[in-house]
Amino acid sequence: MPADGCEIAFPAREQHAANTPDYAADVAPILKERCVNCHREGGIAPFAMNSHQMVMGWSAMIKETLMTKRMPPAQVDPDINHFSNARYISKEELQTLVHWIDAGAPRGTEGTDPLEGLTFQEGWQLGEPDLIVYAEDFVVPATGVIDYRYPIIDLPFEEDVWVKAVQFIPQERTVVHHMIASVVEPQYSRDAPAEERGDVRFLEGYAPGKEEATIFPEGTGVFIPKGHKIRLDSHYTTMGREVRDRTAIGLYLSDEVPEHEFRTYRLSHEGESLVIEPGNMDHRVYASYVFYKEVTMYAFRPHMHTRGKDMRFKVIYPDNTTEDLINVANYNFGWQPTYRLTEPKVLPAGSRVVIDGAFDNSEYNPGAWDHTQVSNGGQQTWDEMFAGYLTYTFNDEM
């Protein structure tokens, strides 16, 4: 017996069915804005969107990844704040792409293909850096899974310095999935217990599609004390043939001591005590930190491994009101950017930031290395981690 209900209207689909989106005027501009930084010759993506023919050939895959929200990567809940690097795609853009593909991905009548002959920024965006250092000279094999690598880079500074901007230039973009640079103390050893590794300052990171320099907010900078070093967290991915990478990292130094130190706090000590039972589809973990001074928040980064499912950051204000800061509803270990607030947010003294995350250690998660075994916290990819990174400045620093 048919059930009662209201007819569901799809006005955008009906509009596009009557007037198919034009490749040159409607589709190519979206691909240029959202996709081609990674989907280009020599990019990290598995194919280049450098012509209509290429896009049409991959159109079924493109639709599937759009509909499952695997692409664009690193998306966050669009209703909670706004982040300058969150790779948003609007509902209207999504409808245009999917309906154009459903119509057969027609070429249209425009003679010039907007995706052909595109050029991309190369070299140092801000001119020659004050110092260029290099990641290890690493040979990436043709196939297989590569564990994270953690090389240490010595620095030549004879005095304390402040960094105002950073840029990464990989030698072989196709295999550099991401890198995270941190400032560590002279005696730092990753083999030491966490409490003996000393102070670790987040410097900056690189992810596919991020070719420009990162310029820290006006009046801020990252502090590098004399004698300190850079530790890299390097994640490489194979691409079908053996290649070599030696990523260059350019540091631009401030001529003056800035008003505020650009700081990053790691909340939860990476979840070293995690115990996730076999088959658990929703193992929830919480951690919190109280800021006892007023701060301005600039960015957040959730970090879990392959069983990570979702993570949310919220703030509990001193008057006990709450506000969500960021929600990564479909966490993906493959994409771990530092999400930068378009509008920094001031948190008054006494504000508590809470992170709430979940893990899936069941057969329904392909990322669970062995869902029949307990998963514990640890450093390796097949272990698990739980950490939230908060980037901020103290407002009373002058």
N, C-alpha and C positions, 0 to 999 in steps of 0.2 A: 504494500500500500504506500503510495507516495506520501512523503511528509510535507506538511505546510511550511512555507517559508517565503522569503522575498527573493526576487530575481536579483542577481548580482550583476552590476554594470561594470564594464571595463572601458571607460571612455578613451583612454590613451591607446589601447589596442585597436579600438574601432577607428579612431582617427588615423592611426598609422596604416591600418588595413586599407583605408580609402586613399591615403596619400603616403606612400612608402617613404621613410626617411632617406634623404639623399646622401650617398657616400661622401662626396666631397664637401658638401655644405653642413651636414649634420653629424656624420659618423666619424670621419677622419679627425675633426677638431677634438672630439672626446678622446680618441686613441692617442693623439699627440700630447694631450694634457695629462692623461692618467696612466698610459701604458708604455710609450716608446722609450722612456729613459732606461727601462730594463730590457724591453723587447726590441733590441737593436743589434746590429752586427757587433760582436765582441761584448755584448751585455751578459748579465747573469741569467736571463730568461732562456728557455729552451728553443725559442724561435724568434726571428725578427719580424716585426710588423713594419716592413719597409715597402709595401706595395699592396694594392687591392687584392692581387692574386694570392699573396701570402695570407692576408687576413681571411679571405674567403675559404682558402684551403684549411685553415684552422678554426673555422667559424663554429663548428659543433663543440669543440673543446672550449672555445671562448665562452659560449653560452653556458656550458655546464659549470665552469668555474665562477662565472658571474652569479648564476642562480644559487649556487651553494655558498657564495660569499668567500670562496678561497681567493678570489681576485676581485679588485685590487687587494694586496696583502695588508696586514697590520691595521685593519679597520677597527674602530672603537664605536661605542654607542654614540650616535650623533646627537642625542638629546641631552647629553651630559657634557657641559663645557664645549670648547672648540680647540682643536690642536692643529698647529700649523703644518705638521708632517704626518697626519693620520691617514692620508691617502683615501679621503672620502670619495664616494661616487654617489651622486644624487639619484633620487628615484626617477627623475625625468631622463637623466643620462642612461640609466640602466634600461628603462623602457625603450629608449631609442635604439640602443645596441641590440637588445633581444628581439625586438619587432623587426628590425632590419635583417637580422639573421634568419628569422622565421619566414621572411619574404624571399629568401634565397640569396641574400647578400648581394644585391644587384650593384653593378659598377656605376650606373648613371651615365649622364651624357657629358659631363665635364671632361675636357681633353687632358688636363694636367692632373696627375695623381698627387695629392697633397703629402703622401707619406714617402714619396720617392725623393732622394737627394737631401734628406734632412741632415743638418750638421749639429754637433753637440759640443758643449764647452770642453775644452781640453786645457791642461796646464794649471798654473797657480792663479786662482781668481783674483787675489789681492796683490799680485806681484810676487817677487821673490821673497820667500819666508826668511825670518831672522835665523832660523835653524831648520835644517832638514835632517830627520833621522829615518832609519829604515828598519822595517820588520825583517825577520830572518829570511834568508834566501832558501825558499822551500819548494821542493818538487812535489807537485800534486799528481798522484797516479791517475791512470785513465778511469779506473772503476774502484768501487769499494766505499766504505764509510770511514771518514777520517775523524779521529777524536780531536777535541779542542786542544789547541797548543797555547803555551803561555811563555813566550820568550821575554827576556828582560833586556832593556835598551839602556846603556849608560848615557849620561848627559854631561856636557863639558862645562856647565855653568860654574863660574868661580864665585858667584854670589846668588842670593835669592832673586827669583824672577817671577813676573806675573804674565800669564798668557791671556791675550785678548781674542785670539782666533786660532782655529786649527783647520787644516784640510788634509784629507787622505787621498792619495792617488795610487790605486793598485796598478801593478805592472800587467796583471792578467785579470780583468774584471770578471771573466766568465767563471772563475773558481773562488773568488773571495765572497763568501756569503755574508759575513760581517766581522768587524773587529771592534774591540772596546779597549781604549787606552786609559790606564790609571797611573797615578803618581804614587810611588812606593818608597819606603825608607831605604837607606843604603844597605842595611843588613837583611832586607826582605828575603824570605825563602818560602815558597809555596809549600814545601814539605813540613814547615813548622806548624804547630797547632795554631788555630785562628787567633787566639789571644796573644800569640807571640809574634805575629807578622807585622805588628806596628800599624801606623796610620796609613790608610789607603784613600787617596783622593781621586774621584772620577774626573778624567780629563775630557774625553769626547769619544764618539764612536762613529763607525762607518757601516752603512748598509747599502744594498743595491739601489741605484737610482739617486743616491745622494752624492752628487759630483761637486757641489759648491762647498765653499768654506763655511764653517760654523763660526759665527761672530757672536761672542758673548754680549749680554745686554750692556748698554751704556753704563759706565761707572762700576762695572764688575770685572772679575778676572779669576782665573784658576791659579793658585799659588803653588810654585815649585821651589821648595827650600834648596839651598846649596847642598850638593851631594846626593840628592834624591834621584831616582831612576824612573823609567816608564816600564810598566808591565802591560803586555798585550794579551787579550783573550782573543785568539784567532780561530775562526771557523771557516774551513775550506770545504768545498763540495766538488766532486768529480764531474767531468763533462765529456767523457768518452775518449779522450786522448791525454797523454801525459804532457803537462805544462809546468812552467816555473813561475813563481811569483815572488817579488820583493817589493812590497808596498812602501811607498814614500809617505812620510807624515811631516807636514810643514807646520812649524810653530811660529806664530806672530806674537811678539812681545810688546807689552805696554811700556811706554816711556815713563809713566808715572804710577805710583801705587794707587790702585783704584779705591773707591770708597767702600766697596763691599767685596768680600770673598765669595765667589760662586761655589757653593758647597753641594755635596751630595751625601745623603745619609742612607746606609743600607739597613733596612728594617727586617729583623727576624733572624739574623746570623745564618742565613741560607737554609734554614730548616734542617739543621744537622740531626735533630732527634725524630725526624719523620719515620713513621711506621705505617705503611698502607697495606691493608690486608688484601689477599688475593680475591679478585672478583668484585671489589668495592667500586661502584660506579660514581660515587659522590662522596669522597673523603674530604671533609672540609677542615680548613686550617685558618687560624686567625692570629694576628699580631698587631701591636699598636705601639705608638710612641708619642710622648707629650712634648711639645715645644714650650719651654718655660720662658721664652722671649718671643716678641713679635717677629714674624718672618714673612717674606714674600716668596710664594711658591711659583716656580717656573716650569717644572717638568716632573713626570713620573715614569717609572719603568718597572713593569711586572716581570718577574723571572721565575720560571719553573722549567722542568724538563719535559720529556715526551708524554708523560701522563697528565700534564697540566690541562685543565679543562676551562676554567674561567677565573678571573680575578677582578675585584672591585676595590677601589680606594674611597674612603669617606672621611670626613672630619666631624668630630664632636666638639662643638664650640663650648667655651666656658659656661654659657647659660643653658647647656644641655640640648640645644638645637643641633640638628645634623644636616649635612649637605654632602651629596655624592661628588667626588672629584673626577673619577674616571671609571669606566666599566669596560673591561675587555671580556666580552661575553662569550667569545669563541677563541680561546687562547691557542696560539700556534707556535710551537717551539722554534719553527723555522724562521720566524720574524720577531725580532726583539728590539724594536727601536726605543729610544727615550722619547716619550710623547711630550712635546713642548706646547704649553698653553699659549694660545694666541694672545690672551689677556692675562698676565700674571695675577695671582690672587693673594691678597694679604690675609694671614691668619693671626689673630690676636694671641698674646701670651696665654698659655694654659690650654691651647687647642690640642686635642688628641687626634692623630691620624691613625685610622684603622685599615688594615688590609685583610680582605676576606677572599680566600681562594679555594678551589676544589680540584681534586685529582680523580682520574678514571683509570683504575687498574683492572679493567675487565676485558673480556674477549671482544667487546664492542669498540674498543679503542685500538686501532692498528699501531699506535705509538707505544703501547705497553709492551716492553721487551719480552716479558713472560708473565702473563696475567695469572698463572697458577702459583706464583711465588710472591712472598712478601717483598714490598719495595721499601728500601730504607733511604734516608738522606745520605748524600755523598757527592763527590766531585765529578764522577764520571757520568757520561750521557745516559747510561743505563740505570744510574741511581736517580734520586729525585732531589730537587731543591725547591725552596719557597722563600722568596725575598721580594721586597718592594723597595725601589730606589726613589728617594725624594730629593729633588734639586731645588735649592732655595738660597736666600741670603738673609742674614740677620739685619733687621732694619735699624738697629742702634749702632752699627759699625760706621765709624766716620774716620 
